[in-house]
């Protein structure tokens, strides 16, 4: 049996040192009130998500109506074989985009998704939506205080909302 004097660089010692450094580093991160404060100021549009009618949901979310625009490009399939996962995307060439939302007219709740777009972000959003049946999908882009829209009919062969 051999004995050694002094610390050896064992695996356990290295792991303990790494854990100590990691915990010390976490002490510098802002876990305090800042994230909760930011989340409290980002208001979730709960009422708009509950509405059944597309026009009512748009009014609840934005307070005004949108005008059709060729600068909003809505990409959706003409026929969706499975209404449970319909791929939808929207891109725009508009400046100062602050939000993008998807509305599905014949769904139990018309507002399907709504995104806030931070300054300097590429205004492009993609999602997979549930659709109950064949209906229009509308994308609304809020840019520079105005609303612009694009609409496309998507034919659904098997409904995704319990149909």
Residue pairs with C-beta under 8 A, 6 or more apart in sequence:
7 13
42 116
45 60
45 61
45 111
45 114
47 60
48 57
48 60
48 61
48 111
48 114
49 57
49 109
49 111
49 114
50 109
51 57
51 60
51 109
51 110
51 111
52 108
52 109
52 110
53 110
54 103
54 104
54 105
54 110
54 138
55 65
56 110
57 103
57 109
57 110
57 111
58 65
58 66
58 103
58 140
58 147
59 65
61 101
61 111
61 114
62 140
62 142
62 147
64 147
65 147
66 140
66 147
66 148
66 149
67 146
67 147
67 148
67 149
68 148
68 149
68 150
68 151
69 94
69 141
69 148
69 149
69 150
71 92
71 93
71 94
71 148
72 90
72 92
72 94
72 139
72 141
72 148
72 149
72 150
73 90
73 91
73 92
73 150
74 88
74 89
74 90
74 137
74 138
74 139
74 150
74 151
74 152
75 88
75 89
75 90
75 91
76 86
76 87
76 88
76 89
76 137
76 152
76 154
77 86
77 87
77 154
78 153
78 154
78 155
79 154
79 155
79 157
80 86
80 131
80 154
80 155
80 156
80 157
81 157
81 158
82 157
82 158
82 160
83 130
83 131
83 132
83 133
83 156
83 157
83 158
83 159
83 160
83 161
83 163
84 130
84 158
84 160
85 128
85 130
85 160
86 128
86 129
86 130
86 131
86 137
86 154
86 156
86 160
87 126
87 127
87 128
88 102
88 126
88 127
88 128
88 129
88 137
88 139
89 124
89 125
89 126
89 127
90 100
90 102
90 124
90 125
90 126
90 139
90 141
90 150
91 123
91 124
92 100
92 123
92 124
92 141
92 143
92 148
94 123
94 141
94 143
94 144
94 148
95 143
95 144
96 143
96 144
97 117
97 121
97 123
97 141
97 142
97 143
98 116
98 117
98 142
98 143
99 114
99 115
99 116
99 117
99 141
99 142
100 114
100 115
100 117
100 123
100 125
100 139
100 140
100 141
100 142
101 111
101 113
101 114
101 115
101 139
101 140
102 111
102 112
102 113
102 114
102 127
102 129
102 137
102 138
102 139
103 110
103 111
103 112
103 137
103 138
103 139
103 140
104 110
104 112
104 129
104 131
104 132
104 135
104 136
104 137
104 138
105 135
105 136
105 137
105 138
106 131
106 132
106 133
106 134
106 135
106 136
107 130
107 131
107 132
107 135
107 161
108 132
108 161
112 127
112 129
112 130
113 125
113 127
113 129
115 125
117 123
117 125
123 141
123 143
129 137
130 160
130 161
131 137
131 154
131 156
131 159
131 160
131 161
132 156
132 159
132 160
132 161
132 162
132 163
133 156
133 159
133 163
134 153
134 154
134 155
134 156
135 153
135 154
135 156
136 151
136 152
136 153
136 154
137 151
137 152
137 153
137 154
138 149
138 150
138 151
139 149
139 150
139 151
140 147
140 148
140 149
141 147
141 148
141 149
142 148
